[in-house]
Amino acid sequence: MSGYLHHLRICNAHNPEDYRSWSIGASEVGMVPHAIADKLLQCGFSENGSGLALPAGPFEDVSKKLAEVSERLREAGLAARARGEFYPVLTHPDAEPLAVIDRGVATEFGIVNKGFHLNGIVRRMDGTFMWVARRARDKATYPGKLDNMVAGGHPAGISAFDNLLKECAEEAGIPAEIAATARPTGVISYRMAVPAGLRRHMFYTYDLELDPDFVPEAVDGEVESFELLPVGEVMRIVESEPGAFKYNCNLAIIDFLLRHGFIAPDHPDYFELANGLRLRNV
Amino acid sequence: MSGYLHHLRICNAHNPEDYRSWSIGASEVGMVPHAIADKLLQCGFSENGSGLALPAGPFEDVSKKLAEVSERLREAGLAARARGEFYPVLTHPDAEPLAVIDRGVATEFGIVNKGFHLNGIVRRMDGTFMWVARRARDKATYPGKLDNMVAGGHPAGISAFDNLLKECAEEAGIPAEIAATARPTGVISYRMAVPAGLRRHMFYTYDLELDPDFVPEAVDGEVESFELLPVGEVMRIVESEPGAFKYNCNLAIIDFLLRHGFIAPDHPDYFELANGLRLRNV
C-alpha cells in the first residue's frame, strides 16, 4: 500500500456496528457509540427501530435539549467540554439545520461536521510551491503537526465565503481581497472512528494562488510558523512521513496532487485514491 | 433537484437486487442481470454463494472461455455484437487483469470499464471557453449528441497516456505534443442500469488548455463538428437541457465546473454534487 493510500484508510477506519443512528423526529442526523446511546435513552431519547430518536420540535427547543443532554454526557465522562461555537445538526450537508450543537460534542453525537481546507500555492519559474503551516505547540489538538495553510470548521450561521475570509485573516493574516480570490475546488469527506465517537467530516477545498512575494503571518496563535515548500517535498512528506501532517490535511494535499496531475494515472493506486477521497453518504 | 444533480441520478440509477456477482475463481469481477446469470449457469459457470463463478485458470484460457460464452449469449439474444477491441477483466480498477473480454459485451458482463474524458479549454481575455464536440449523426451510440472534446474507452494493453494521445489524434486531430500537455485531474465513476446489463464506468478526466488559435479537426468520422462555447453557455446547456450532451459527458463537465469554482459552495446541491461523482467501489 502506498503512503498516500494509508492516509485514506486511516481517515475511513470505522466499524458501522459500533454505532447507532439517532434522529430528530423522523430525520436521521447522527451516529453514536453504544455507550452514548445507552445514556441518551436515559435523557429523553427513545428507541426508534434500529436507532434512537428525540421528539421533533422547534429549532430552539431541540437545540436547548441537545445542550442539556450534552451536559449530562459530560457529567458521565462521555463528552468533551463545550467550546461555545455551534455546528448545525442536519440530515444532509446541503439541508437546512434542524438544530445546533456545541462544536465540542460534534464527534460524540456523530453529526456531519463541515469545514474547509485551503492550499496556498505559489507558481514560480523554478516550480510549484505550497505554503505549509506548523500548528502551535500549545494547541489542544495535534500540537506541532504540519497543517494546510488555512483550515477551519464551518460554524452555524455564517456563509462558506465569509468563514473563509475570517479564518484566512485570523490564522494567516491574509487580507480579504486576496482571500477572496481563493478558488473552491470541491469537497472531501470521510468517516473515522475516534475514542469519543464517530468523526464525520465534509470539508470544502480551496486553492489560493499567491504572489511569490506574499508572506503569511501567524496572527491568532493557532499557527507557530509558515514555510513555503516545493510540491515535490510536500509529496515526499505525505507519502513517507505518515505522522508529519495533521491526519486530514493529508487528504487535502492528495486531492490537490490529483487535481493538478502531480499524481497521475500511472500511479498504482490511482483509482482507489481518486475514488476514495469522498463518501456518497458521509 | 437542480439540473446538475439530475445527471448524477441518471448515471447512478440501478437496483443492486437486479444483478448477481460473478467471479473468476475467488476473485469477483462482474455483475450480471438474472437472465444472463441463468444462461451463464448453462455455460460452465457454477453457483458460488450469492453469485456465480468460472473456474480460475491461465489468462488466455479464461479469455477464450469468456469469448465462447459471449457467443452463446449472442445466440440467445442476450448480448451485443463483438467489436474486436478488448477490455481487461479485473477485481479492482488498479489491479492486474485476470482475462480480457470484448468491449461489445462489457455491460452484459458488468465488468469495470475504464476510459477517459478530456475537456478542451481556452482561456481568453473575455473569459473561459470549452471545446464541445457534436457526435456524428451515423454513430451507433448517441448520434448527434454533444460530447466532450475527446473521450474514449481504455482497451487492454495500452497505457492511459498512449491511449490519450491516440484518441486525441484520431478524434480531434490534436498533435501528440499538444495532447501530452493535458493535465490528469482525477476519476469519475458510476453504476448505471441499462437494458443490456450494468454499466460500471470509471474514467480518467483531463483538462487540456489550448491556445486560442488552435482549431480541432474531426478526423475519424466519430465527430461531426467542434464548437468553442463560453463556459457559461456550457453550464446552461448541462443544467437546463438534460438530453443535449451524451449522458456521462455531463459528469465530466460538472466535475470541471466544481474543480474550477464555476459551481461554488453556495450552490444548494454542492455537497451532493461534489460527493456524488465517484463511487468508493464501482
Boltz contact constraints between the chains, C-beta under 6 A:
constraints:
  - contact:
      token1: [A, 93]
      token2: [B, 271]
      max_distance: 6.0
  - contact:
      token1: [A, 94]
      token2: [B, 269]
      max_distance: 6.0
  - contact:
      token1: [A, 94]
      token2: [B, 271]
      max_distance: 6.0
  - contact:
      token1: [A, 94]
      token2: [B, 272]
      max_distance: 6.0
  - contact:
      token1: [A, 160]
      token2: [B, 265]
      max_distance: 6.0
  - contact:
      token1: [A, 183]
      token2: [B, 261]
      max_distance: 6.0
  - contact:
      token1: [A, 184]
      token2: [B, 261]
      max_distance: 6.0
  - contact:
      token1: [A, 184]
      token2: [B, 264]
      max_distance: 6.0
  - contact:
      token1: [A, 184]
      token2: [B, 265]
      max_distance: 6.0
  - contact:
      token1: [A, 185]
      token2: [B, 259]
      max_distance: 6.0
  - contact:
      token1: [A, 186]
      token2: [B, 258]
      max_distance: 6.0
  - contact:
      token1: [A, 186]
      token2: [B, 274]
      max_distance: 6.0
  - contact:
      token1: [A, 187]
      token2: [B, 271]
      max_distance: 6.0
  - contact:
      token1: [A, 187]
      token2: [B, 274]
      max_distance: 6.0
  - contact:
      token1: [A, 187]
      token2: [B, 275]
      max_distance: 6.0
  - contact:
      token1: [A, 189]
      token2: [B, 275]
      max_distance: 6.0
  - contact:
      token1: [A, 202]
      token2: [B, 271]
      max_distance: 6.0
  - contact:
      token1: [A, 204]
      token2: [B, 265]
      max_distance: 6.0
  - contact:
      token1: [A, 258]
      token2: [B, 186]
      max_distance: 6.0
  - contact:
      token1: [A, 259]
      token2: [B, 185]
      max_distance: 6.0
  - contact:
      token1: [A, 259]
      token2: [B, 259]
      max_distance: 6.0
  - contact:
      token1: [A, 261]
      token2: [B, 183]
      max_distance: 6.0
  - contact:
      token1: [A, 261]
      token2: [B, 184]
      max_distance: 6.0
  - contact:
      token1: [A, 264]
      token2: [B, 184]
      max_distance: 6.0
  - contact:
      token1: [A, 265]
      token2: [B, 160]
      max_distance: 6.0
  - contact:
      token1: [A, 265]
      token2: [B, 184]
      max_distance: 6.0
  - contact:
      token1: [A, 265]
      token2: [B, 204]
      max_distance: 6.0
  - contact:
      token1: [A, 269]
      token2: [B, 94]
      max_distance: 6.0
  - contact:
      token1: [A, 271]
      token2: [B, 93]
      max_distance: 6.0
  - contact:
      token1: [A, 271]
      token2: [B, 94]
      max_distance: 6.0
  - contact:
      token1: [A, 271]
      token2: [B, 187]
      max_distance: 6.0
  - contact:
      token1: [A, 271]
      token2: [B, 202]
      max_distance: 6.0
  - contact:
      token1: [A, 272]
      token2: [B, 94]
      max_distance: 6.0
  - contact:
      token1: [A, 274]
      token2: [B, 186]
      max_distance: 6.0
  - contact:
      token1: [A, 274]
      token2: [B, 187]
      max_distance: 6.0
  - contact:
      token1: [A, 275]
      token2: [B, 187]
      max_distance: 6.0
  - contact:
      token1: [A, 275]
      token2: [B, 189]
      max_distance: 6.0
  - contact:
      token1: [A, 275]
      token2: [B, 278]
      max_distance: 6.0
  - contact:
      token1: [A, 275]
      token2: [B, 280]
      max_distance: 6.0
  - contact:
      token1: [A, 278]
      token2: [B, 275]
      max_distance: 6.0
  - contact:
      token1: [A, 278]
      token2: [B, 278]
      max_distance: 6.0
  - contact:
      token1: [A, 280]
      token2: [B, 275]
      max_distance: 6.0
